[in-house]
Amino acid sequence: MPPVGTAPAVITPDALTTATGAPDTGTTAAALAARVLGLLLPHRRAADPEFDARPEHFPLQLAQLADFIAAGEPIVLTLPGFPCKSPNPAKVLGHLPDEGERLSLTFLDGLCAEIGRLHAPGARILICSDGHIFGDLINVPDDHIDAYSDALTAMIAREGLAHLDTFDLRAVLGDLPYDEKRARVHARYAPSVEELREQVLTEEETLRLYRGITRFLTEDTVGFTGTRSALQRECRRRAYGVIQRSRAWGELIAEHHPRAVRLSIHPQPAGASKFGIRLLAAADSWTTPWHSSVLHRADGQRELLRSDEAARLGRLVLRDGRPSHYECR
């Protein structure tokens, strides 16, 4: 983790010039990149929340942003996520996107609009839906994942979220059977289980990820007939597979979008290659819209909760005839 430094001086792009009086494009891009990163920091999903993170603690992201800015191009950010709804009906309202996804996508689109007020060419976020990558490991059928992904794309269009695009396995491998798609991506990009086991033993971030995914798999497994300890063993085994596939998906995205700034829905430490982004308020930093439901509180706040918990606090609201969220009575 980088040491806490002193706050940088405030520098406006107009004030940056070379010795000849001409604008210093490289320095101007760097200063503007720091301002753009400053827009992301309040929404950071941090693995080190006690750390006073500032733009200078993210040198990789600053360099990536400055590259787009210096070229006068729209900034491209990639966000693996929005895979499918949890198969546990106690946590979600169904298998299609609902208010949680709508609010999250609206937030991401608004973030791009904010960046556009600093950087005229604007910004775009590519939602890299990863459900098919590990659908077999989380026991969600591929047709449910297709329906979720298609509804997500339709939601983006319906809400007029012009700064967002989607990307999934269909964009890469077309109409091949999903088992074959998964096998191809795994074979080309996934690390070995042995490599991951070593990282779980030696790297705090990988251990935290492994534990978080194991917990989700345990919570989301419905209808298991064995013992609790057998379920935990099974979920620990599957967790390695999910991490393998997630890493593979990340490598594939990086190959297709090598210059993009990589966002993550998982908590990340300052200085990591991925910038953790928080979509909506939740008590648990691992909670996502696809593992929960939205509760609209009486004070106007929106919070992600398990569906069964939100149901105890509010009434169910329908949108277009489908369950959408809960509102406090």
N, C-alpha and C positions, 0 to 999 in steps of 0.2 A: 504494500500500500504506500503511495507517495506521501511524504511528510506534509503537514499543514503549512502552507506558505503564507506570505503576506499578500493582502489583496492587491491586484494589479492596478496601476493607474488607469483612470478612465480616459480613453483615447477615441476621438471621433475620426471616422475615415477622412473627412475633409481636412483634418489637421496633419495628415501623413503625407509628407512630400520628400523627395530626394534632395540632394544638395543643390541641384539645378532648379528646384522649384516645381518640377513635374511630379504628378502623383506617383507614389511608390505602390504599384499594383499589388505586389506580393504582400507588403505590410498591410495595405488596406484590406485585402482579402482575409488576412489573419485576424485583423481587428474585428471585421464583420463576422467572421466565423465564431469568435468568442461571444459576440452579441447573440448570434443564433443559438449557440449552445446554452447561453443564459436563459433562453426561452424554454429549453427542455428541462433544465435543472429542477424547477419547482415540481415537476411531475416524475422525477426520477424514482424508480423502484430499486431501492438500495439494499445491498447485502451488508452494508456498513452504515446504517442510519445515523450513527453517532458521529460520523466523519463530516467535517465542514467542507463539503465538496464545492469547488469553484471551477470555472472553465479550464484553467491551466492544468487541472488534474486529469484532463482527458486529451492527451496529445494526439492520439490516433484519430479521434473524432474531429478534432480541430483541423488536422491536416486534410481529412476527407472533405470536410465542409469547405475549406479554403480552396481545394482543387476545383469544386463546382463553381464557387464564387469567382475565382480568378478567370475561369473559362467563360463566365457570363451565362452559365447554363442553369436550368432548374436543379435544385438539390434533390437527389433521390435517396430515400430511406427505405429499407426493407424490414418487415416485421413478420417473422414466422409466428403463426398462431391462428386463432379462430378455426380450430380443427373440426369440431363437431360438439354437440352437447353431451354431457356426461350421461352414461346409461343408467344412472341411479335416479329414479323418479322422486326420491326424497330431496334431491338437490336442485332439480331443474323443472321447468314447466312443460317440457316436451323435447322433440329432437330438432326443432327448427329455431332459427334466430328470433330473439324477442327484444324487449326493451333494453336488456343489458348490452346486446350487440349494437342496437341503434344508438344508444348514448355513447358507447365507446367509439364507434365509427365517427359520430358527429364530433366528438372531442378531437380525434386524430385529424379530421378534416380542418377543424378550426385551428389546430396547431400549425398546419401547413399554411393557412391563411395568414396567421401571425408572422410566420417566417417571410411570407411574401411581402409584408409591409417593410421589412428590412432589406430583402434581396428581391429586386424587381422580377427576375425570371421565375421566382416562386419556388415551391417545393411539392414533391409528390411522395406519398407513402404507398408502397406495394405490399398489400396484405398477402402473405405467402401461406396459404391455408395448408396445414400439414396433417390433416386428419387421415388421408389415405396412406400416408407413410407408415403409421403404426396402428391403423384401425383394427387389424387382426389381433394386436396385442392388448388393446383396451376393450375388446369385445363389442365394437360398434360396427354394424353391417355397412358395407360400402354404399348401398343405396341410400341409407340415412345420411352418410357423409356427402354424397352427391347432392341430396336434397338441401342439406344445410348450406353447402357452398353456393349452390344456385340461388337460394333464397338470400344469401348474404350479398351476392352480386346485384340481385334485384333491389335489395334494400338500399345499396349505395346509389343506384340509379334513381330510385323513387325519392330518396331524401335529397337529391341534388348534391351529393358529396363529390364535387368535381376534382378534388385533389387526391382521390384514392383509386387504386386499381387492384385487381386480384390476380393471383398466380397460384396454380396448383399442379399436381402431377399430370393432369390432362394437357396442360400447356407444354409439357416436356416430352411425354411419351404417348400422347394421343389416345387412341382407343384400345391399346393393349389391355389384356386382363390385368386387374389390379394386383393379383399375386405376382404376376410377371414383372409389373412395374416396381413393386416393392423389392423383389429379388434383384433386379438390375441395379437399383439405386444402392441397396445394401452392399452388393458385391463390389461396386466401384468406389464407394465413398465411406463406408462405415468402419470405425475402428474395431479392433478385436475385443472380445469380452475380457481377455487377459489384460490388455492395455487399460481397460476401464477399471477392472478390479484394482490394479496398481494405483490408479489415480484416486479411487475412492479411499484407499489406505493412506495416501500421501498428500492429497489436495483437499483443503477445507471446502472449496466451492463445489467440487465434484461430489463430495460426501453429502453436502447440503442438498444438492440436486437429486442424488440417489434417494435420500430419505424422503424428500418431498414427493417424488414420483411414486415411491413405494406406498406412501400414505394415500395418495389419490387413487392408486390402483386398488388398494384395500377397501377404501370407502366406496368405490364405484363398482365393485364386483357384486353382482346381484345373483342370488340363487345358488351360491356355492354350498355344497352339501357336506364338505369335510369339516375338520376341526379348525379352530381359529389359528393354531400354529401352522397347520397345513396351508391355509390361505395365505398367511404371511410369507411362508417359504415360496409359494407360487408367485406371489406379487413381487418378491425380491428378485426372482429369476426374470420375470417379465420387465421389471424396471431396467435391468441392463439392456434388454432388447429395445425398450423405448428410447433410452439414451443413445444407443447405437444409431437407431434410425433418425433421431433428432439431429445428431451430429452429421449424419449423412445428408440430411435435408439442408442443413446449414452450408455444407460444402458445395452442394449442387447450386444453391442460391448464389453463393459467392462466385461460382464459376460463370453463372449467367449474368450476374450484376456485380462485377468485380470492384467498381468504384463506389458502390452505395454505402451509406452509413447504416450499420446493422443495429437495429433495435431488438429488444428482447422483452417478453412478458414475465421473465423470471428475474428475481433480484440479482443485481450485479454489483461488484465492488468498483470503486473509482479506479480508472485506469485500465479496465478490462476492454477486450476487443468488442464487446457488446455493451450497449447502453440500455439498462433496464428502464422500462416505461410503465407507469401506473395508469391504468385506464379509468377506473372508478374507485371510489372510496370503499374500503373493506377492512375489517379488523385484522385479517390475516394477509400478509404481503404476498401469499401464493394464490389467493382467491382470484378467479377470472370469471367473466360473464358466462362462459360455457360450463362452469362448475357450480353455478348459483342462480339466484333470481334477484331482481331489483325490488327494493322496498323504497317507495316515495314517502318520506317522513313528513310530518305536519309542518316542520320548519322549512320545507323545500329541499332538504338534503336528500340525495339518493345514495343508497348503500347496497352492496352486494351481500346477500345472506343465503344460506341454504333455504330452499323453497319451503320446507316444513317449518322452519323457524320464522320466515317472513309471513307465512300463513297465520301464525299465532298472533302476529302484530298488526296485520292489515287485511284488507279485503281484496279479492282477486279482481283484476281489471282485464277486460278483453279488448283486443284491437283487431279489427278485420275478422271478428269471429273466433280468434284464437287467444289463448292465455298470453298475456303480455308481461304483467308485473303485479305488484301489490301496492296498495296505498293504505297508510295508517288511517284508522277509523276516526 
